[in-house]
Amino acid sequence: QLQMPLRFRSDIAKGIIVVPQNYLSDLASIPRFAWTIFMADDDPRIELGAWVHDLLYQNHGVVTLEDGSKSNLSRKDADAILAHEAMPELSATGFQCVAVYRSLRMFGDRWPGDPFWK
């Protein structure tokens, strides 16, 4: 459970995504075996982005940004926000970012109307 609101600036979302206080997240949407290869699911290099990623997945990419505008992101966008925006800011290696992104694309929950390999 998130103890305070979390603000994350995303170029992909074109604004600041706010994860509300008391939001619940499992922090890991890919199988456990994948985490053991790359990093722990609560590793600081992924935890911040995982909150944002889970919010986007739960809302199928539709969230209100801090400025009041709505995002309308795809599953691929949500995966890229985690692996290509949040993780590099937290000093994840290029290998870790690519590995997490590919794992999310293969094993992340599917959204209605979002083809598996899109």
N, C-alpha and C positions, 0 to 999 in steps of 0.2 A: 504494500500500500504506500502510495506516494505521500510523503509528509508535508510537502509544500508544492505549489504549482511549479511546473517546469516549463521554461520558455526555450524554444529551439528555433533559430533562424535557418530557414531552408531556401536555397536558390531554386530548387525543384518545385517547391510549393509556392514560391514567390511571396514569402512572408514569414511571420513568426507563428509557429504552431505552439499552442499552449495546452499542456497536459494538466488537467485540473487536480487540485489537492484531493487526496483520498482515492485517487484512481487506482484500480487493481490491475496488475500485469503479471504474467508468468515469466516475463523477460526472455523467453526462449521459445520460438515457434518452429524450430527444427529439431529433429530427433536427437536424443541425448548422445548417441554415439558420435554425431557430427561435432558436438561441443567438445567432447574429450579429445578430438583430434586438433581442434583449433584453439580453444580457450574455454574457461568456465563460463557458464551463462550469467554469472554475476560479476564477471571481470569488468573493471571500470572502463576498459576500452570498448565495451559494447553496451553496458548497462544503460547509459543515458539515451542512446539511440533506440534501445529496445522499448523504452517507455513510449517514445514517439511512434515507433513502428507498430506496437500493439494497438495504440489508439487509432491509427490509420486503418489497420486491418479490421478492427471491430466496427468501424464506421464506413467500411468499404471506400476509403479515401475521401470521404466527404466530412470535412471539419471546418469550423469557423476559425479563421486566423485572428490574430490579436487586433488587427485593424477593422475587424467586422466582416471582411470579405470571406467568401466560401472557397475552399479548395475542392477540386474534383479530380483526385489523383487515381491513377491505376495501381494495381497491385505491384507492377514493375516499378512504378515511381516510389512506392512505400519501401520496397526492398532497396532501391538505390539510395534513398534518404538515409537509411541505416548504414549500409555498407560503404557508400561513396561520399557521404557528407559527415555523418556523426562519427563513425569509427576513425577516419583519418584525423579528425580534430582531437581525438583522445589517444593519439599515438599508436594506433593499431598499425601493423605492418601491411604492406601491399598484399602479401600472400593471405593474411587473415581477412582483409577486406574482400578480396576476390573469392576466397573459400566460403565465407559467410553468404555473400551475394548468390553464389551458385547453389549453395545448400537451400537458401530461401526460395530460389526459383524452382528447385526440384521438389522441395518438401513442404513449403509454406501452404497454409490453408488456401483453398481455391475460393474465389469470389464468384457469385452468380454472373454469368456473362463474360468472365475473364478466362480466356483459353489458357490451359496449363502452360504452354510453351510460348505464350505471347511475349 
